[in-house]
């Protein structure tokens, strides 16, 4: 996502935007976007997504692995931003 807004602060619409940009296949987009909209999945919920939850949302197993890998990258990005904040706060005092 091009903005500097943290994933944990994303709205449902911003998660849908991420899905549109991340998954170019119409089927993948449709299945995941429908789940995001139906279940109001925000950025915070996306970061907590698990294989079990994706299965319950009706996402195909092949797509689940791809989504989980992409979500893992988002988690790493979020953690790096958290560490940067801590580092910045330590040296700002």
Gaussian input, Z-matrix of N, CA and C with variables (Angstrom, degrees):
# hf/3-21g

backbone

0 1
 N
 C     1     B1
 C     2     B2     1     A1
 N     3     B3     2     A2     1     D1
 C     4     B4     3     A3     2     D2
 C     5     B5     4     A4     3     D3
 N     6     B6     5     A5     4     D4
 C     7     B7     6     A6     5     D5
 C     8     B8     7     A7     6     D6
 N     9     B9     8     A8     7     D7
 C    10    B10     9     A9     8     D8
 C    11    B11    10    A10     9     D9
 N    12    B12    11    A11    10    D10
 C    13    B13    12    A12    11    D11
 C    14    B14    13    A13    12    D12
 N    15    B15    14    A14    13    D13
 C    16    B16    15    A15    14    D14
 C    17    B17    16    A16    15    D15
 N    18    B18    17    A17    16    D16
 C    19    B19    18    A18    17    D17
 C    20    B20    19    A19    18    D18
 N    21    B21    20    A20    19    D19
 C    22    B22    21    A21    20    D20
 C    23    B23    22    A22    21    D21
 N    24    B24    23    A23    22    D22
 C    25    B25    24    A24    23    D23
 C    26    B26    25    A25    24    D24
 N    27    B27    26    A26    25    D25
 C    28    B28    27    A27    26    D26
 C    29    B29    28    A28    27    D27
 N    30    B30    29    A29    28    D28
 C    31    B31    30    A30    29    D29
 C    32    B32    31    A31    30    D30
 N    33    B33    32    A32    31    D31
 C    34    B34    33    A33    32    D32
 C    35    B35    34    A34    33    D33
 N    36    B36    35    A35    34    D34
 C    37    B37    36    A36    35    D35
 C    38    B38    37    A37    36    D36
 N    39    B39    38    A38    37    D37
 C    40    B40    39    A39    38    D38
 C    41    B41    40    A40    39    D39
 N    42    B42    41    A41    40    D40
 C    43    B43    42    A42    41    D41
 C    44    B44    43    A43    42    D42
 N    45    B45    44    A44    43    D43
 C    46    B46    45    A45    44    D44
 C    47    B47    46    A46    45    D45
 N    48    B48    47    A47    46    D46
 C    49    B49    48    A48    47    D47
 C    50    B50    49    A49    48    D48
 N    51    B51    50    A50    49    D49
 C    52    B52    51    A51    50    D50
 C    53    B53    52    A52    51    D51
 N    54    B54    53    A53    52    D52
 C    55    B55    54    A54    53    D53
 C    56    B56    55    A55    54    D54
 N    57    B57    56    A56    55    D55
 C    58    B58    57    A57    56    D56
 C    59    B59    58    A58    57    D57
 N    60    B60    59    A59    58    D58
 C    61    B61    60    A60    59    D59
 C    62    B62    61    A61    60    D60
 N    63    B63    62    A62    61    D61
 C    64    B64    63    A63    62    D62
 C    65    B65    64    A64    63    D63
 N    66    B66    65    A65    64    D64
 C    67    B67    66    A66    65    D65
 C    68    B68    67    A67    66    D66
 N    69    B69    68    A68    67    D67
 C    70    B70    69    A69    68    D68
 C    71    B71    70    A70    69    D69
 N    72    B72    71    A71    70    D70
 C    73    B73    72    A72    71    D71
 C    74    B74    73    A73    72    D72
 N    75    B75    74    A74    73    D73
 C    76    B76    75    A75    74    D74
 C    77    B77    76    A76    75    D75
 N    78    B78    77    A77    76    D76
 C    79    B79    78    A78    77    D77
 C    80    B80    79    A79    78    D78
 N    81    B81    80    A80    79    D79
 C    82    B82    81    A81    80    D80
 C    83    B83    82    A82    81    D81
 N    84    B84    83    A83    82    D82
 C    85    B85    84    A84    83    D83
 C    86    B86    85    A85    84    D84
 N    87    B87    86    A86    85    D85
 C    88    B88    87    A87    86    D86
 C    89    B89    88    A88    87    D87
 N    90    B90    89    A89    88    D88
 C    91    B91    90    A90    89    D89
 C    92    B92    91    A91    90    D90
 N    93    B93    92    A92    91    D91
 C    94    B94    93    A93    92    D92
 C    95    B95    94    A94    93    D93
 N    96    B96    95    A95    94    D94
 C    97    B97    96    A96    95    D95
 C    98    B98    97    A97    96    D96
 N    99    B99    98    A98    97    D97
 C   100   B100    99    A99    98    D98
 C   101   B101   100   A100    99    D99
 N   102   B102   101   A101   100   D100
 C   103   B103   102   A102   101   D101
 C   104   B104   103   A103   102   D102
 N   105   B105   104   A104   103   D103
 C   106   B106   105   A105   104   D104
 C   107   B107   106   A106   105   D105
 N   108   B108   107   A107   106   D106
 C   109   B109   108   A108   107   D107
 C   110   B110   109   A109   108   D108
 N   111   B111   110   A110   109   D109
 C   112   B112   111   A111   110   D110
 C   113   B113   112   A112   111   D111
 N   114   B114   113   A113   112   D112
 C   115   B115   114   A114   113   D113
 C   116   B116   115   A115   114   D114
 N   117   B117   116   A116   115   D115
 C   118   B118   117   A117   116   D116
 C   119   B119   118   A118   117   D117
 N   120   B120   119   A119   118   D118
 C   121   B121   120   A120   119   D119
 C   122   B122   121   A121   120   D120
 N   123   B123   122   A122   121   D121
 C   124   B124   123   A123   122   D122
 C   125   B125   124   A124   123   D123
 N   126   B126   125   A125   124   D124
 C   127   B127   126   A126   125   D125
 C   128   B128   127   A127   126   D126
 N   129   B129   128   A128   127   D127
 C   130   B130   129   A129   128   D128
 C   131   B131   130   A130   129   D129
 N   132   B132   131   A131   130   D130
 C   133   B133   132   A132   131   D131
 C   134   B134   133   A133   132   D132
 N   135   B135   134   A134   133   D133
 C   136   B136   135   A135   134   D134
 C   137   B137   136   A136   135   D135
 N   138   B138   137   A137   136   D136
 C   139   B139   138   A138   137   D137
 C   140   B140   139   A139   138   D138
 N   141   B141   140   A140   139   D139
 C   142   B142   141   A141   140   D140
 C   143   B143   142   A142   141   D141
 N   144   B144   143   A143   142   D142
 C   145   B145   144   A144   143   D143
 C   146   B146   145   A145   144   D144
 N   147   B147   146   A146   145   D145
 C   148   B148   147   A147   146   D146
 C   149   B149   148   A148   147   D147
 N   150   B150   149   A149   148   D148
 C   151   B151   150   A150   149   D149
 C   152   B152   151   A151   150   D150
 N   153   B153   152   A152   151   D151
 C   154   B154   153   A153   152   D152
 C   155   B155   154   A154   153   D153
 N   156   B156   155   A155   154   D154
 C   157   B157   156   A156   155   D155
 C   158   B158   157   A157   156   D156
 N   159   B159   158   A158   157   D157
 C   160   B160   159   A159   158   D158
 C   161   B161   160   A160   159   D159
 N   162   B162   161   A161   160   D160
 C   163   B163   162   A162   161   D161
 C   164   B164   163   A163   162   D162
 N   165   B165   164   A164   163   D163
 C   166   B166   165   A165   164   D164
 C   167   B167   166   A166   165   D165
 N   168   B168   167   A167   166   D166
 C   169   B169   168   A168   167   D167
 C   170   B170   169   A169   168   D168
 N   171   B171   170   A170   169   D169
 C   172   B172   171   A171   170   D170
 C   173   B173   172   A172   171   D171
 N   174   B174   173   A173   172   D172
 C   175   B175   174   A174   173   D173
 C   176   B176   175   A175   174   D174
 N   177   B177   176   A176   175   D175
 C   178   B178   177   A177   176   D176
 C   179   B179   178   A178   177   D177
 N   180   B180   179   A179   178   D178
 C   181   B181   180   A180   179   D179
 C   182   B182   181   A181   180   D180
 N   183   B183   182   A182   181   D181
 C   184   B184   183   A183   182   D182
 C   185   B185   184   A184   183   D183
 N   186   B186   185   A185   184   D184
 C   187   B187   186   A186   185   D185
 C   188   B188   187   A187   186   D186
 N   189   B189   188   A188   187   D187
 C   190   B190   189   A189   188   D188
 C   191   B191   190   A190   189   D189
 N   192   B192   191   A191   190   D190
 C   193   B193   192   A192   191   D191
 C   194   B194   193   A193   192   D192
 N   195   B195   194   A194   193   D193
 C   196   B196   195   A195   194   D194
 C   197   B197   196   A196   195   D195
 N   198   B198   197   A197   196   D196
 C   199   B199   198   A198   197   D197
 C   200   B200   199   A199   198   D198
 N   201   B201   200   A200   199   D199
 C   202   B202   201   A201   200   D200
 C   203   B203   202   A202   201   D201
 N   204   B204   203   A203   202   D202
 C   205   B205   204   A204   203   D203
 C   206   B206   205   A205   204   D204
 N   207   B207   206   A206   205   D205
 C   208   B208   207   A207   206   D206
 C   209   B209   208   A208   207   D207
 N   210   B210   209   A209   208   D208
 C   211   B211   210   A210   209   D209
 C   212   B212   211   A211   210   D210
 N   213   B213   212   A212   211   D211
 C   214   B214   213   A213   212   D212
 C   215   B215   214   A214   213   D213
 N   216   B216   215   A215   214   D214
 C   217   B217   216   A216   215   D215
 C   218   B218   217   A217   216   D216
 N   219   B219   218   A218   217   D217
 C   220   B220   219   A219   218   D218
 C   221   B221   220   A220   219   D219
 N   222   B222   221   A221   220   D220
 C   223   B223   222   A222   221   D221
 C   224   B224   223   A223   222   D222
 N   225   B225   224   A224   223   D223
 C   226   B226   225   A225   224   D224
 C   227   B227   226   A226   225   D225
 N   228   B228   227   A227   226   D226
 C   229   B229   228   A228   227   D227
 C   230   B230   229   A229   228   D228
 N   231   B231   230   A230   229   D229
 C   232   B232   231   A231   230   D230
 C   233   B233   232   A232   231   D231
 N   234   B234   233   A233   232   D232
 C   235   B235   234   A234   233   D233
 C   236   B236   235   A235   234   D234
 N   237   B237   236   A236   235   D235
 C   238   B238   237   A237   236   D236
 C   239   B239   238   A238   237   D237
 N   240   B240   239   A239   238   D238
 C   241   B241   240   A240   239   D239
 C   242   B242   241   A241   240   D240
 N   243   B243   242   A242   241   D241
 C   244   B244   243   A243   242   D242
 C   245   B245   244   A244   243   D243
 N   246   B246   245   A245   244   D244
 C   247   B247   246   A246   245   D245
 C   248   B248   247   A247   246   D246
 N   249   B249   248   A248   247   D247
 C   250   B250   249   A249   248   D248
 C   251   B251   250   A250   249   D249
 N   252   B252   251   A251   250   D250
 C   253   B253   252   A252   251   D251
 C   254   B254   253   A253   252   D252
 N   255   B255   254   A254   253   D253
 C   256   B256   255   A255   254   D254
 C   257   B257   256   A256   255   D255
 N   258   B258   257   A257   256   D256
 C   259   B259   258   A258   257   D257
 C   260   B260   259   A259   258   D258
 N   261   B261   260   A260   259   D259
 C   262   B262   261   A261   260   D260
 C   263   B263   262   A262   261   D261
 N   264   B264   263   A263   262   D262
 C   265   B265   264   A264   263   D263
 C   266   B266   265   A265   264   D264
 N   267   B267   266   A266   265   D265
 C   268   B268   267   A267   266   D266
 C   269   B269   268   A268   267   D267
 N   270   B270   269   A269   268   D268
 C   271   B271   270   A270   269   D269
 C   272   B272   271   A271   270   D270
 N   273   B273   272   A272   271   D271
 C   274   B274   273   A273   272   D272
 C   275   B275   274   A274   273   D273
 N   276   B276   275   A275   274   D274
 C   277   B277   276   A276   275   D275
 C   278   B278   277   A277   276   D276

   B1=1.4528
   B2=1.5241
   B3=1.3004
   B4=1.4447
   B5=1.5139
   B6=1.3054
   B7=1.4569
   B8=1.5122
   B9=1.3314
   B10=1.4492
   B11=1.5283
   B12=1.3164
   B13=1.4571
   B14=1.5239
   B15=1.3086
   B16=1.4591
   B17=1.5125
   B18=1.3162
   B19=1.4615
   B20=1.5314
   B21=1.3165
   B22=1.4675
   B23=1.5272
   B24=1.3230
   B25=1.4669
   B26=1.5340
   B27=1.3443
   B28=1.4537
   B29=1.5239
   B30=1.3240
   B31=1.4610
   B32=1.5293
   B33=1.3177
   B34=1.4678
   B35=1.5322
   B36=1.3326
   B37=1.4689
   B38=1.5221
   B39=1.3161
   B40=1.4709
   B41=1.5261
   B42=1.3227
   B43=1.4674
   B44=1.5322
   B45=1.3396
   B46=1.4752
   B47=1.5247
   B48=1.3224
   B49=1.4687
   B50=1.5207
   B51=1.3372
   B52=1.4658
   B53=1.5255
   B54=1.3328
   B55=1.4652
   B56=1.5250
   B57=1.3276
   B58=1.4731
   B59=1.5221
   B60=1.3201
   B61=1.4662
   B62=1.5254
   B63=1.3203
   B64=1.4671
   B65=1.5299
   B66=1.3245
   B67=1.4613
   B68=1.5201
   B69=1.3348
   B70=1.4577
   B71=1.5222
   B72=1.3183
   B73=1.4610
   B74=1.5278
   B75=1.3132
   B76=1.4638
   B77=1.5223
   B78=1.3394
   B79=1.4611
   B80=1.5260
   B81=1.3390
   B82=1.4645
   B83=1.5217
   B84=1.3252
   B85=1.4684
   B86=1.5123
   B87=1.3205
   B88=1.4573
   B89=1.5218
   B90=1.3187
   B91=1.4660
   B92=1.5236
   B93=1.3079
   B94=1.4613
   B95=1.5285
   B96=1.3251
   B97=1.4687
   B98=1.5167
   B99=1.3187
   B100=1.4576
   B101=1.5252
   B102=1.3283
   B103=1.4707
   B104=1.5225
   B105=1.3330
   B106=1.4674
   B107=1.5238
   B108=1.3225
   B109=1.4650
   B110=1.5256
   B111=1.3083
   B112=1.4681
   B113=1.5189
   B114=1.3255
   B115=1.4669
   B116=1.5279
   B117=1.3343
   B118=1.4717
   B119=1.5252
   B120=1.3218
   B121=1.4609
   B122=1.5275
   B123=1.3161
   B124=1.4640
   B125=1.5279
   B126=1.3135
   B127=1.4621
   B128=1.5146
   B129=1.3173
   B130=1.4699
   B131=1.5306
   B132=1.3312
   B133=1.4712
   B134=1.5321
   B135=1.3311
   B136=1.4639
   B137=1.5227
   B138=1.3194
   B139=1.4647
   B140=1.5309
   B141=1.3162
   B142=1.4710
   B143=1.5289
   B144=1.3082
   B145=1.4617
   B146=1.5239
   B147=1.3386
   B148=1.4679
   B149=1.5231
   B150=1.3111
   B151=1.4661
   B152=1.5302
   B153=1.3140
   B154=1.4629
   B155=1.5324
   B156=1.3199
   B157=1.4695
   B158=1.5220
   B159=1.3135
   B160=1.4660
   B161=1.5240
   B162=1.3251
   B163=1.4566
   B164=1.5237
   B165=1.3230
   B166=1.4674
   B167=1.5285
   B168=1.3386
   B169=1.4642
   B170=1.5325
   B171=1.3446
   B172=1.4584
   B173=1.5085
   B174=1.3270
   B175=1.4708
   B176=1.5270
   B177=1.3276
   B178=1.4599
   B179=1.5280
   B180=1.3602
   B181=1.4733
   B182=1.5317
   B183=1.3370
   B184=1.4709
   B185=1.5289
   B186=1.3172
   B187=1.4563
   B188=1.5328
   B189=1.3279
   B190=1.4677
   B191=1.5272
   B192=1.3190
   B193=1.4609
   B194=1.5251
   B195=1.3144
   B196=1.4659
   B197=1.5332
   B198=1.3204
   B199=1.4644
   B200=1.5208
   B201=1.3295
   B202=1.4683
   B203=1.5271
   B204=1.3230
   B205=1.4673
   B206=1.5229
   B207=1.3250
   B208=1.4625
   B209=1.5292
   B210=1.3245
   B211=1.4664
   B212=1.5253
   B213=1.3254
   B214=1.4584
   B215=1.5294
   B216=1.3188
   B217=1.4683
   B218=1.5306
   B219=1.3323
   B220=1.4630
   B221=1.5285
   B222=1.3351
   B223=1.4759
   B224=1.5223
   B225=1.3200
   B226=1.4676
   B227=1.5235
   B228=1.3256
   B229=1.4670
   B230=1.5300
   B231=1.3135
   B232=1.4649
   B233=1.5328
   B234=1.3221
   B235=1.4642
   B236=1.5271
   B237=1.3269
   B238=1.4637
   B239=1.5234
   B240=1.3248
   B241=1.4584
   B242=1.5254
   B243=1.3303
   B244=1.4679
   B245=1.5272
   B246=1.3284
   B247=1.4670
   B248=1.5271
   B249=1.3190
   B250=1.4566
   B251=1.5279
   B252=1.3328
   B253=1.4684
   B254=1.5276
   B255=1.3227
   B256=1.4674
   B257=1.5268
   B258=1.3193
   B259=1.4574
   B260=1.5265
   B261=1.3319
   B262=1.4609
   B263=1.5266
   B264=1.3200
   B265=1.4728
   B266=1.5272
   B267=1.3116
   B268=1.4641
   B269=1.5323
   B270=1.3107
   B271=1.4564
   B272=1.5166
   B273=1.3271
   B274=1.4673
   B275=1.5220
   B276=1.3172
   B277=1.4734
   B278=1.5054
   A1=107.99
   A2=116.89
   A3=121.40
   A4=114.49
   A5=118.79
   A6=119.59
   A7=110.62
   A8=115.48
   A9=120.18
   A10=111.07
   A11=116.26
   A12=120.24
   A13=109.94
   A14=115.55
   A15=119.73
   A16=111.98
   A17=115.67
   A18=121.58
   A19=110.08
   A20=117.19
   A21=120.71
   A22=112.50
   A23=117.22
   A24=122.07
   A25=112.76
   A26=117.03
   A27=120.66
   A28=111.01
   A29=115.05
   A30=121.98
   A31=108.22
   A32=116.42
   A33=121.16
   A34=109.97
   A35=117.44
   A36=120.77
   A37=111.79
   A38=116.78
   A39=120.03
   A40=111.06
   A41=117.52
   A42=120.30
   A43=108.81
   A44=117.05
   A45=120.52
   A46=111.37
   A47=117.57
   A48=121.27
   A49=110.41
   A50=116.93
   A51=121.86
   A52=109.85
   A53=116.86
   A54=121.09
   A55=110.10
   A56=117.00
   A57=121.22
   A58=111.43
   A59=116.76
   A60=120.53
   A61=112.28
   A62=116.46
   A63=121.79
   A64=112.83
   A65=116.28
   A66=120.70
   A67=109.85
   A68=115.00
   A69=119.95
   A70=112.77
   A71=117.29
   A72=121.22
   A73=109.26
   A74=116.48
   A75=121.18
   A76=112.60
   A77=116.92
   A78=119.55
   A79=110.72
   A80=115.79
   A81=120.09
   A82=110.38
   A83=116.09
   A84=120.75
   A85=111.07
   A86=116.10
   A87=120.95
   A88=111.43
   A89=117.16
   A90=120.97
   A91=110.77
   A92=116.74
   A93=120.39
   A94=111.39
   A95=117.49
   A96=119.67
   A97=111.13
   A98=116.74
   A99=120.21
   A100=110.17
   A101=116.82
   A102=120.75
   A103=110.63
   A104=117.05
   A105=121.49
   A106=110.06
   A107=116.27
   A108=120.17
   A109=112.30
   A110=117.06
   A111=121.51
   A112=111.73
   A113=116.08
   A114=120.78
   A115=113.05
   A116=116.68
   A117=122.76
   A118=111.38
   A119=115.97
   A120=121.68
   A121=109.63
   A122=115.09
   A123=122.02
   A124=108.83
   A125=115.69
   A126=119.93
   A127=112.21
   A128=116.92
   A129=121.03
   A130=110.36
   A131=117.07
   A132=121.27
   A133=110.60
   A134=116.44
   A135=120.34
   A136=110.72
   A137=116.67
   A138=120.41
   A139=112.63
   A140=117.10
   A141=121.80
   A142=112.53
   A143=117.35
   A144=121.90
   A145=110.88
   A146=115.08
   A147=121.16
   A148=109.43
   A149=115.51
   A150=121.13
   A151=110.02
   A152=116.82
   A153=121.43
   A154=110.67
   A155=116.26
   A156=119.65
   A157=111.53
   A158=116.91
   A159=120.16
   A160=110.59
   A161=116.14
   A162=121.00
   A163=110.26
   A164=116.69
   A165=121.09
   A166=112.37
   A167=116.66
   A168=121.09
   A169=112.09
   A170=116.16
   A171=120.27
   A172=114.53
   A173=116.91
   A174=121.11
   A175=108.62
   A176=116.66
   A177=122.39
   A178=111.08
   A179=117.62
   A180=121.39
   A181=114.48
   A182=117.72
   A183=120.13
   A184=110.40
   A185=116.25
   A186=120.97
   A187=111.06
   A188=116.90
   A189=120.58
   A190=110.90
   A191=117.16
   A192=120.64
   A193=111.58
   A194=115.84
   A195=120.41
   A196=110.26
   A197=116.23
   A198=120.62
   A199=110.47
   A200=116.97
   A201=119.92
   A202=111.71
   A203=117.46
   A204=120.26
   A205=110.57
   A206=116.39
   A207=120.65
   A208=111.20
   A209=116.60
   A210=120.90
   A211=109.90
   A212=117.24
   A213=120.14
   A214=110.76
   A215=117.17
   A216=120.67
   A217=110.93
   A218=116.80
   A219=120.15
   A220=110.76
   A221=117.06
   A222=120.74
   A223=111.14
   A224=115.92
   A225=120.36
   A226=109.87
   A227=116.38
   A228=120.99
   A229=110.03
   A230=116.89
   A231=121.65
   A232=110.83
   A233=117.08
   A234=121.10
   A235=111.57
   A236=116.63
   A237=119.66
   A238=110.92
   A239=117.04
   A240=120.41
   A241=110.82
   A242=117.39
   A243=121.12
   A244=111.00
   A245=116.57
   A246=120.50
   A247=111.02
   A248=116.40
   A249=120.62
   A250=110.51
   A251=116.57
   A252=120.49
   A253=111.05
   A254=116.15
   A255=120.14
   A256=110.20
   A257=115.80
   A258=121.54
   A259=110.12
   A260=116.49
   A261=121.81
   A262=110.46
   A263=117.31
   A264=121.34
   A265=111.22
   A266=117.19
   A267=121.18
   A268=111.35
   A269=116.32
   A270=119.79
   A271=113.32
   A272=117.34
   A273=120.76
   A274=111.19
   A275=117.61
   A276=121.20
   A277=112.33
   D1=138.69
   D2=-172.50
   D3=-76.99
   D4=-16.08
   D5=-176.39
   D6=-86.33
   D7=167.89
   D8=179.29
   D9=-92.88
   D10=3.45
   D11=-179.85
   D12=-66.10
   D13=134.26
   D14=179.94
   D15=-65.46
   D16=146.33
   D17=178.99
   D18=-57.60
   D19=-39.79
   D20=-177.98
   D21=-64.18
   D22=-14.51
   D23=179.77
   D24=-102.58
   D25=-0.67
   D26=-178.59
   D27=-63.60
   D28=142.70
   D29=173.21
   D30=-85.00
   D31=173.28
   D32=175.68
   D33=-58.19
   D34=-41.93
   D35=178.82
   D36=-62.26
   D37=-38.78
   D38=179.24
   D39=-69.68
   D40=-34.30
   D41=174.58
   D42=-64.81
   D43=-42.00
   D44=176.53
   D45=-60.62
   D46=-40.70
   D47=176.71
   D48=-60.35
   D49=-43.01
   D50=178.85
   D51=-61.73
   D52=-44.16
   D53=178.77
   D54=-59.60
   D55=-45.17
   D56=179.76
   D57=-59.53
   D58=-42.65
   D59=-178.09
   D60=-76.79
   D61=-32.35
   D62=-173.92
   D63=-79.44
   D64=-37.61
   D65=-173.28
   D66=-119.34
   D67=109.95
   D68=-173.98
   D69=-84.37
   D70=-22.31
   D71=179.46
   D72=-71.12
   D73=130.27
   D74=-177.83
   D75=-56.57
   D76=-42.03
   D77=-178.63
   D78=-62.20
   D79=-47.66
   D80=-179.28
   D81=-59.87
   D82=-46.64
   D83=179.68
   D84=-58.95
   D85=-49.59
   D86=-175.09
   D87=-62.66
   D88=-48.21
   D89=-177.58
   D90=-61.79
   D91=-47.73
   D92=-176.78
   D93=-73.05
   D94=-41.66
   D95=178.72
   D96=-61.90
   D97=-40.62
   D98=179.24
   D99=-61.88
   D100=-42.40
   D101=178.39
   D102=-64.07
   D103=-42.17
   D104=-180.00
   D105=-61.17
   D106=-45.92
   D107=-178.49
   D108=-70.70
   D109=-45.21
   D110=-177.68
   D111=-62.18
   D112=-39.07
   D113=-174.83
   D114=-105.07
   D115=9.13
   D116=177.97
   D117=48.63
   D118=56.85
   D119=-177.83
   D120=-82.44
   D121=110.78
   D122=177.72
   D123=-86.96
   D124=178.42
   D125=177.35
   D126=-60.34
   D127=-41.08
   D128=179.50
   D129=-61.51
   D130=-42.77
   D131=178.56
   D132=-68.32
   D133=-37.69
   D134=178.47
   D135=-60.32
   D136=-42.68
   D137=180.00
   D138=-63.37
   D139=-23.89
   D140=-179.04
   D141=-96.14
   D142=2.53
   D143=-175.13
   D144=-61.61
   D145=138.09
   D146=178.83
   D147=-126.01
   D148=169.90
   D149=178.59
   D150=-60.22
   D151=-41.80
   D152=179.51
   D153=-59.94
   D154=-44.61
   D155=179.83
   D156=-65.40
   D157=-42.12
   D158=178.73
   D159=-62.73
   D160=-38.46
   D161=177.58
   D162=-62.47
   D163=-44.66
   D164=179.06
   D165=-65.67
   D166=-26.32
   D167=177.56
   D168=-80.00
   D169=-6.53
   D170=178.55
   D171=85.74
   D172=18.64
   D173=179.15
   D174=-80.23
   D175=132.32
   D176=-179.40
   D177=-58.98
   D178=143.48
   D179=-177.64
   D180=-54.27
   D181=-38.80
   D182=-179.40
   D183=-63.95
   D184=-40.06
   D185=-179.94
   D186=-73.99
   D187=-30.91
   D188=179.91
   D189=-56.70
   D190=-45.48
   D191=-177.90
   D192=-63.61
   D193=-40.21
   D194=178.54
   D195=-64.62
   D196=-44.90
   D197=179.25
   D198=-62.58
   D199=-45.05
   D200=-178.80
   D201=-62.28
   D202=-36.96
   D203=176.67
   D204=-65.39
   D205=-42.44
   D206=179.69
   D207=-66.87
   D208=-38.46
   D209=178.15
   D210=-67.16
   D211=-36.98
   D212=176.59
   D213=-59.66
   D214=-41.10
   D215=176.82
   D216=-63.00
   D217=-39.09
   D218=177.13
   D219=-64.81
   D220=-38.37
   D221=177.83
   D222=-63.37
   D223=-42.11
   D224=178.47
   D225=-62.59
   D226=-44.03
   D227=178.19
   D228=-59.20
   D229=-44.43
   D230=-179.91
   D231=-62.96
   D232=-42.86
   D233=179.08
   D234=-64.67
   D235=-39.95
   D236=177.58
   D237=-62.83
   D238=-39.17
   D239=177.46
   D240=-66.08
   D241=-38.98
   D242=176.70
   D243=-62.98
   D244=-44.28
   D245=178.83
   D246=-64.25
   D247=-39.24
   D248=178.16
   D249=-62.10
   D250=-41.39
   D251=177.62
   D252=-61.73
   D253=-44.24
   D254=179.71
   D255=-61.84
   D256=-45.91
   D257=-179.88
   D258=-60.99
   D259=-45.39
   D260=-179.31
   D261=-63.05
   D262=-43.45
   D263=179.69
   D264=-63.66
   D265=-38.49
   D266=-179.43
   D267=-63.03
   D268=-39.71
   D269=-176.05
   D270=-93.57
   D271=-6.04
   D272=178.11
   D273=-83.81
   D274=-20.82
   D275=-176.11
   D276=-76.35

